[in-house]
Amino acid sequence: MPFLTPLSVVLGILLSYRAAGLAWLVPWIFAWMTFAGSLNLNFGDMKKALKQPLPILMFLLILHVAMPLYAWGAGYLFFPGDPLTRTGMVLLLAIPTGVMSLIWVGIYKGNTALTLTMILVDTLLSPFLVPFALSALVGAEVRMDVFGMMKGLFWMVVFPSIVGMACNQWSRGALKQVWGPRFAPFSKVGLVAVVTINSAVVAPHFTEMSVKAVGIAAVCFFVVIVGYLAGYAVSKLFGWDRETAVAMTFNCGMRNISAGAVLAIQYFPPPVAVPVIMGMVFQQMTASLFAYLFFRRKEPVPSAAGNATKSRVSG
């Protein structure tokens, strides 16, 4: 993933004239990716995680209050005369967390139940939180279709997530086990397609402002890493265990940037999408970096005998 996303951006720029005409396919591809990823979700895990609401509350405050405000401040500091770039930076950090965070949390033995609950709660609230953050911070400078964004988030993110979770619940996990591995390659192809097509749409703006694009890339890199640092710092501040720290770090740092790119292309002028595409390039690389810095010593997987002994002791 750290290499796949940047290569897709380069591919989109190289094939801009051909791939840009496929932009109408992107919402449909993304809805499919959301459905496939949501086969991991179920109501039971969410119910368990909701018994400890403080991490979820802090996650929402970081993701939808602190980080958009930080992006807005960074935008004013570095791009004072460019409201479209500032809007793109706010959108980059206002969009909900992504299903991809579940993969990183699973690799580093984090709290997957908490992660699934964060993804689901944030997904359900995203049609309200994202337009509100954008309206509050940049609504006076950039004209935006708030209702259109809410509708787009519902059909691309919320509805497919609910359908995928319901299918998983109805099949008692069987659908995930049988079809999850079969869907995985198509989801990766879909991700490449979404990034390539969106990059093709904004390709002229990359070439027209090559020097400025470098500046945007540098600012976006430092903006993105703060999310990971905030999640990890809050976990340490509250003294949460390693599993919760892993979940907080990746969920506060990662975003559903493909959805943000689709929103930027569909509802804003093309320059708004440039910071979002930049964030998409850096997201997986920064996830790898912080995984190595904070969690490179993986917890050993307990054996079946160990689990049995632990269960007898607990009983």
C-alpha positions in Angstrom: 0.0 0.0 0.0 2.8 2.6 0.7 3.8 2.1 -3.0 0.5 1.4 -4.7 -1.1 4.8 -4.0 1.7 7.0 -5.2 2.1 4.8 -8.4 -1.7 5.2 -9.0 -1.3 9.0 -8.7 1.5 9.0 -11.3 -0.5 6.7 -13.5 -3.5 9.1 -13.4 -1.3 12.1 -14.3 0.2 10.2 -17.2 -3.2 9.0 -18.5 -5.1 12.2 -17.7 -6.7 12.6 -21.1 -8.1 9.1 -21.2 -8.8 8.4 -17.5 -10.5 11.7 -16.6 -13.5 10.7 -18.7 -14.2 7.8 -16.4 -14.9 10.1 -13.4 -18.6 9.1 -13.4 -17.6 5.6 -12.4 -15.8 6.6 -9.2 -18.8 6.9 -6.8 -20.0 3.4 -7.9 -16.5 1.9 -7.5 -16.1 3.4 -4.1 -19.5 2.2 -2.9 -18.5 -1.3 -3.9 -15.2 -0.9 -2.0 -17.1 0.3 1.1 -19.5 -2.7 0.9 -16.6 -5.2 0.6 -14.7 -3.6 3.5 -17.8 -3.5 5.7 -18.2 -7.3 5.7 -15.9 -7.2 8.7 -18.3 -5.1 10.7 -21.1 -6.5 13.0 -23.4 -5.1 15.7 -22.0 -7.4 18.4 -18.5 -5.9 18.3 -19.9 -2.4 18.3 -22.0 -3.2 21.4 -19.0 -4.4 23.3 -16.8 -1.4 22.4 -19.6 1.1 23.3 -19.3 -0.1 26.9 -16.1 2.1 27.1 -17.2 5.3 25.3 -14.3 7.5 26.3 -11.8 6.4 23.5 -14.6 6.8 21.0 -15.4 10.3 22.2 -11.8 11.4 22.2 -11.4 9.9 18.7 -14.3 11.9 17.4 -13.1 15.1 19.0 -9.6 14.6 17.5 -10.9 13.7 14.1 -13.7 16.2 13.6 -12.8 19.1 15.9 -9.1 19.3 16.5 -7.7 18.2 13.2 -10.0 20.3 10.9 -9.1 23.3 13.0 -5.5 22.5 12.7 -5.8 22.1 8.9 -7.6 25.5 8.7 -4.9 27.2 10.8 -2.1 25.6 8.7 -3.9 26.7 5.5 -4.1 30.3 6.6 -0.5 30.2 7.7 1.0 28.8 4.4 -1.7 29.7 1.8 -3.3 32.9 3.0 -4.5 34.0 -0.4 -5.7 30.6 -1.7 -9.1 29.6 -0.3 -9.4 26.6 -2.6 -6.2 25.0 -1.2 -7.3 25.8 2.3 -10.7 24.1 1.6 -8.9 21.1 0.3 -6.7 20.9 3.5 -9.8 21.1 5.7 -11.6 18.4 3.7 -8.5 16.2 3.9 -8.7 16.2 7.7 -12.5 16.4 8.1 -13.4 13.2 6.3 -14.1 10.0 8.3 -11.6 7.3 9.2 -11.2 4.6 6.7 -11.7 0.8 6.7 -8.0 0.5 5.8 -7.1 1.4 9.4 -8.6 -2.0 10.4 -5.8 -3.7 8.4 -3.1 -1.9 10.3 -4.7 -2.4 13.7 -5.0 -6.1 12.9 -1.4 -6.4 11.9 -0.2 -4.8 15.1 -2.6 -6.7 17.4 -4.7 -3.7 18.3 -8.2 -3.5 19.6 -10.2 -4.5 16.5 -13.6 -4.3 18.2 -12.9 -0.7 19.1 -11.6 0.0 15.6 -14.8 -1.5 14.0 -16.9 0.6 16.3 -15.0 3.8 15.5 -15.3 3.1 11.8 -19.1 2.5 12.0 -19.9 5.4 14.3 -17.8 7.8 12.3 -19.3 6.5 9.0 -22.9 7.0 10.2 -22.1 10.5 11.5 -20.0 11.6 8.4 -22.9 13.0 6.3 -23.5 15.5 9.1 -20.0 16.1 10.5 -18.1 16.6 7.3 -20.4 19.3 5.7 -20.7 21.0 9.1 -16.9 21.3 9.5 -16.5 22.6 6.0 -19.3 25.1 6.3 -18.1 26.4 9.7 -14.4 26.8 8.6 -14.5 27.7 4.9 -18.1 28.2 4.0 -17.8 31.9 3.9 -15.0 31.7 1.3 -16.0 28.8 -1.0 -19.4 28.0 -2.3 -20.4 24.4 -1.6 -23.3 22.1 -2.1 -23.9 20.9 1.5 -26.9 18.8 0.8 -25.1 17.2 -2.2 -22.2 16.3 0.0 -24.5 14.7 2.6 -26.3 12.7 -0.1 -23.0 11.6 -1.6 -21.6 10.5 1.7 -24.8 8.6 2.4 -24.8 6.6 -0.9 -21.0 6.1 -1.1 -20.2 5.3 2.6 -23.2 4.9 4.9 -25.6 2.8 2.8 -23.0 0.3 1.6 -21.6 0.0 5.1 -25.0 -0.8 6.6 -25.7 -3.4 3.8 -22.3 -5.0 4.3 -22.6 -5.1 8.1 -26.2 -6.5 7.8 -25.0 -9.2 5.4 -22.2 -10.2 7.8 -24.6 -10.3 10.8 -27.2 -12.2 8.8 -24.7 -14.8 7.7 -23.1 -15.0 11.2 -19.7 -14.2 9.6 -19.9 -16.9 6.9 -20.1 -14.4 4.1 -17.0 -12.6 5.3 -15.0 -15.9 5.5 -16.2 -17.1 2.1 -16.4 -13.9 0.0 -14.0 -11.6 1.9 -10.8 -13.1 0.4 -12.4 -13.2 -3.0 -13.5 -9.5 -2.8 -10.1 -8.4 -1.6 -8.3 -8.3 -5.0 -11.2 -6.4 -6.6 -11.1 -3.9 -3.7 -7.4 -3.2 -4.4 -8.1 -2.9 -8.1 -10.9 -0.5 -7.2 -8.6 1.6 -5.0 -6.1 1.9 -7.9 -9.0 2.9 -10.2 -10.3 5.5 -7.9 -6.9 7.1 -7.2 -6.0 7.0 -10.9 -9.2 8.5 -12.2 -9.3 11.3 -9.5 -5.6 12.1 -10.2 -6.3 12.3 -13.9 -9.1 14.8 -13.2 -6.8 17.1 -11.3 -3.7 16.4 -13.4 -3.7 19.8 -15.2 -3.6 21.6 -11.8 -0.5 19.6 -10.8 1.3 20.5 -14.0 0.2 24.2 -14.0 1.5 24.8 -10.5 4.4 22.5 -10.2 6.4 24.7 -7.7 3.3 25.4 -5.6 2.4 21.7 -5.7 5.6 20.9 -3.9 4.7 23.3 -1.2 1.3 21.8 -0.8 2.8 18.3 -0.6 5.2 19.4 2.1 2.5 21.0 4.2 0.1 18.1 3.7 2.8 15.6 4.8 3.2 17.4 8.2 -0.6 17.9 8.5 -1.2 14.2 8.0 1.4 13.0 10.6 -0.2 15.1 13.4 -3.3 12.8 13.4 -1.2 9.8 14.2 0.7 11.7 16.9 -2.5 13.0 18.4 -4.0 9.5 18.7 -0.9 8.1 20.3 -0.4 11.0 22.7 -4.0 10.9 23.9 -3.7 7.1 24.6 -0.6 7.8 26.7 -2.2 10.7 28.5 -5.2 8.5 29.6 -3.0 5.5 30.3 -4.8 3.2 27.9 -3.4 -0.2 27.1 -1.4 -1.1 24.0 -4.3 -2.5 22.1 -6.3 0.8 22.6 -3.2 2.9 21.7 -2.8 1.0 18.4 -6.5 1.6 17.6 -6.4 5.3 18.5 -3.1 5.9 16.6 -4.2 4.4 13.3 -7.9 5.6 13.4 -6.9 9.2 14.3 -4.2 9.2 11.6 -5.9 7.5 8.7 -8.8 8.9 6.6 -11.2 7.6 4.0 -9.3 9.8 1.6 -10.7 8.1 -1.5 -14.1 9.4 -0.3 -12.6 12.8 0.2 -11.2 12.8 -3.3 -14.6 11.9 -4.7 -16.2 14.7 -2.7 -13.6 17.1 -3.9 -14.1 16.2 -7.6 -17.9 16.1 -7.4 -18.7 19.2 -5.3 -15.8 21.6 -5.5 -13.5 23.2 -8.2 -10.6 20.9 -9.1 -7.9 22.7 -7.1 -9.6 21.6 -3.9 -8.8 18.0 -4.8 -5.0 18.7 -4.9 -4.3 18.6 -1.1 -6.6 15.6 -0.8 -4.7 13.7 -3.5 -1.4 14.7 -1.7 -2.8 13.3 1.5 -3.7 10.1 -0.2 -0.1 9.7 -1.4 1.3 10.2 2.1 -1.3 8.3 4.2 0.0 4.7 3.8 3.7 5.8 4.0 3.1 7.6 7.3 1.1 4.6 8.6 4.1 2.5 7.9 6.4 5.0 9.6 4.4 5.2 12.8 3.8 1.5 12.9 7.6 1.0 13.0 8.2 3.8 15.5 5.5 2.9 18.0 4.5 -0.7 17.6 7.2 -2.6 15.8 7.5 -5.2 18.6 4.4 -7.2 17.9 2.5 -8.9 20.7 2.8 -12.8 20.5 -0.3 -14.6 19.4 -1.5 -16.7 22.3 -1.7 -20.5 21.6 -4.9 -22.5 21.9 -3.6 -24.1 25.0 -2.8 -20.8 26.5 -6.3 -19.5 25.7 -7.8 -22.6 27.4 -5.7 -22.1 30.5 -6.6 -18.4 30.6 -10.2 -19.3 30.3 -10.0 -21.8 33.2 -8.3 -19.2 35.4 -10.8 -16.5 34.5 -13.7 -18.9 35.2 
